[in-house]
Amino acid sequence: MTYEGDFQDTIYHGVGILTKPGQWIHNGEFKDGLPDGQGRMVYQTGVIFEGEWKDGWECRGIYTHPGKFVYEGEMEGGIAHGQGKLSFANGGYYKGGHKKGAYHGIGIYFFSDKNDPDKRREGEWKNDRFY
């Protein structure tokens, strides 16, 4: 790995760019050697996370997986957790509560399928299931 930026003693602390060749580049704020504060991570696969970091993990922001989905909202441990919107490349989306990556709580799922007469499910979700 390579790092260019601010240090506190010998630890990444402040603003900098951390690169893990062939995997990712993180440009943003660091605290005690970990991403913490505002930052942007670009993965070799094209996936991008831009937003707020806490103790090395994504906690609120926009996660873009080109051609598949965009998630904007709260996270815990790098996974959708709390309120957010997951928009799919086909035009469908889910907006509402998440728990450990699953639809959970009050939310609305809008289907992009033109053959679905209802096109949406709104109400309570538990572990990706609509009730």
N, C-alpha and C positions, 0 to 999 in steps of 0.2 A: 504494500500500500504506500501511497505517497500523500503527503499533506503539505499544503501551502496556506499559511495564515497565522493567526494569533496563538500564542501559547501563554500558559500560566505555569511557571516552573518548566517542566518538561511535558506538560499535558495540553492537548488541544483545548483551547478555551478562548472564546471570542468568535470572530468571523473567519471562515476559511473554506478551503476546497479539499475534500478527502476523496481520493480515487483508488478504487480496487480494480486494477486493469482486467479487462475482459468481463467485468460484472456490473459495476455501477460507478457513478460520480455523485457525490453529495456536495452541494454548494450552499452554505448557510451558517447558522450560528451553532456553536459548540459550547458545552459546559462539562467540565470534568472528563474530557475525552470522548464525549458522546454528542450526537446531534441533539440540540435542545434549544427551542425557540423557533424562529422562522427559517425554512430551508426548502431546498428542491433536490430531489433524488431522481436521477435518470438512470434507468437500468439498460443494459445492453439489448434487452429484448424489445425496447421501445416504451416500456411502461414508465410512467412518470408520476411521482407524488410531489405535490407542492402545497405547503402549509405549515402547520405548527407541529413541532416535535417535543417530546418530553422523555427524558432519560433514554434516548436512543430509539424511541418508537414514535410512529405517526399517531397523532391524537386528534387532529382536526384539519381538514383541508380537502383537496381535490386529487383523486387517484384516477389516472387515465390509462386505460388499457386499449390502445388504438385498434379500431375495428371490432371491438367487443363491448366495452362498457366504460362509463364514467361514474364514479361514486364521489359525491360531495357531501361531507358531513363529519360527524364525530366518529372516533375510533378508539379502540383500546388494544394495546399490543399489536398494532398494525392491522386490526380487523374491524370491520364495521360494527359499531357498538354505540347506541344512543340514537339520536335523530339524524336522518340523512336521506339523500335521494340517489337511487341507483338507476341510471339511464342506459338502456341497451342500444346497440347499433341499429337494431331493427325498428326503433321508434318506441318500443314499450318502456315502461319505467315503474319503479316502486318508490313511493315517498312515505316515510314514516319511521317507526321505531325499528331498531335492530338490536339483537343480542348475540354476541359472539359470532357475527357473520350471518345470522339468520334473520328473516323478517320476524319481528316480535313486537307486540304492542299494537297501538292503533296505526293503521296505514292504508294506503290505496295502491293497488296494482292496476296499471292501465295496460291492457294487451294491445299489441300492434296488429294482431290478426283481424283482418277485415271480415272474416267469416264468423267471428264471435259476436252474437247479437247484443250481448251485455257489455263487452269490451273492458269491464273493470270490476274489481272486487274491492270494496271499501268496508273497513271495520276492524275487527280484532284478529291478529295473527299470533300464532305461537309456533316457534321452531319451523318457520317457512310454510306453515299450514294456515289456511283461512278458516275461521270459525264463524 
